[in-house]
């Protein structure tokens, strides 16, 4: 009897189901409260199948963070590519980054849970570093194009990209941890600061 062949598409679907179940568990219970067993139950999978893809809880957590950052990157890349002008690309990016109170609260709740792992382990730190590097490259390209088209002031694109990321994360953190203020207030503040920094004066 010939050995049973694995179906790559089925295997990928099962792995993705476990990752998404892991994300849901982390969102609900935090990293400490998430277990392989709880993820298996939520995904309606088997523990043996889960351990095949993720031998340890750390492996599962790594896969969840990798998936989450990849989803954010893909969304930002797509929305930026859908616009033609530098100003429209940057505005669209800010619309995504300040998408909605519920989406942002969930996203940052999960991401902040991973920060202690990233400060203690190179594996998780490297994922965050790669994500932020991709963000800076995307924003530097937007700024460079805006400078070339003379719609942005002549600022160093790499410095501007780091500033954009700092403003977004800083304003989102203030919104998340501060008093009840509409997220749009922080989005508009971010827009105003970036406009004063980047836009050419008549």
N, C-alpha and C positions, 0 to 999 in steps of 0.2 A: 504494500500500500504506500503510495507516494505521500510525503509529508503535506500537511494542510498549509496552503499558502495564505499569508496575511493580506488583507485588503487594505492598502495604504489609505484610501479615502475614509473607510470606516474607522481605522485606527486614529486618523486625524480628527474625525468628528468626536470620537470618544475622549480624546485628549483635550479638545477644545471645551467639551461639556464639563470636564473636571475643572479646567481652569476657570470657566465662568461661574461654576458652582463655588469654587474657592474664593473668587471675588465677592460673590454674594455673602458668603460666610464671614469674610473679613469685614465687610461693610456692616453686617449685623452684630458680630461678636468681637471684632478686633482680632489682631494676629494671635494673641495669647489664647483666645477662646476658640480659635479655629483648629480643628484636628482633621487628620486624614479620614477618620470615621464619619465626622459630620459632613465633610465634603462628599464622601461616597454616598451618604444617605440623601443629600440634596440632589446629587446628579443621578440618583437611581442607578448607580454603578455597582461594581463588586470591588471588595477591598483588594483582591488579587490583581484585578485589572488596573486599579489605581496605583498599586505599588509597582506594577510593570512600568508605568510611565514616570512615576515619581517615587523612587525608593525611600525618600525621607520627606518630612514636612518642609524642610528648607528647600528641597527641590521643587515642591509644589508652590511655595511662596515665591520663589525666584521666577517660576513660569508665569505666575499671576502678574507680578510686577513687569516682567518683560512684555507680556501681552498688553497690559494697560498702557504702558508708555508707547508701544508700537501703535496702538489705536489712536492715541492723542496725536502722535506724529503724523500718521496717515491722514487724519481729519484736517490737521493744519496744512499739510502739503496740498491736499485737494482744494481747500478753500482759497489758498493763496494762488494756486495755479489757475483758478477760475476767473481771476481778475486781471485786467490788462495794465492798469496804471499802478505805480508804486503806492500812491496814497490809498487807492481802493484795496490793494493787497493788504496793507497794514491795517486799514479799518476793518476788513473782513476777518483778519486774524484776531483783532481785539474782540470782535463780536463772538467769536468762538471761545476765546479764553474767558470772557465774562458771559458765558452762554445763558445760564439760569441759576437761580439760587439753589435749587435742588441738585442739579447736575454738579455744580461747583462744590457744594458742601460734601456730597458723596465722594467726589474725586479727591479732594484734599484730605478728607477723613482717612481714606485708604492710603494715600501717598505719605501722609505724616506718620502713619503707623509703621511704614518701612524705614523711616529716617534712622531710628536706632540701629537697625540691621546694617544700614549703609555706613554708619559711623564706626561700626565694629568689624565689618567684613568687606574685603576688597571686591568680592563677587557682586554684591548689591551696589556698592559704591560705583563700580564701573558702569552699571546699567544707568544710573542717574547721570553720570558724567557724559556718557554717550548721548543721552537724551538732550541734556543742556547744550552740548556741542552742536547737535543737529538744529536746535532752536536758534542758536547764535548764527550758524551758517545761513539758515533761511532768512533771518532778519537782516544780516549783513548784506545779503544779495539784494533785498528790497531797498535798503538804504543806499547801497552803491548805485543801483539803477536810478533812484530818485535824485541823487547828486548829479549823475550823468545827464539826466533830463532837466536839471536845474529847477526841480520843484522842491528839493531839500537843500538845506544849507550844506556847505562843504565840511562835513564832520567825518571823522574816521569811522568807517562802517563797523569795524569790530567793536569799538567803544560804544557806538550807538546800539549795537545788537545786545551787548551786555546790559546796557541801561534799560532797554525795552524789557528784557527778562526780569531785571530787578524790580522795575516798576510794577509789572504784572503780578509777580509773586508777592511783592510787598503789599500792594493794595488788596489782593485776594486774602492775604493773611490778616490784614487789619479788618476787613469785612467779616471774616470768619470768626475772629476772636473778639470783635468789638461789640458795641451795642447794636440793637436792631436798626439797621440802616439799609435801605434798598441797595442791592448790588450795583444797580445802574449808576448810583452816585459815585461809586469808586471807579467804574468804567469811564464815566465822563471826566473825572479828575485825571485819570490816566491819559485820556485823549488830549486833555488840555495841556498837560505837562509835555507830552510828546510833540504836540503841535508847536508849543513855544520853543522846544529844543530843535526840532527838525525843519519846520517850514521856513522858507525864505520870506523875508519882509519885502513888501512892495518897494 
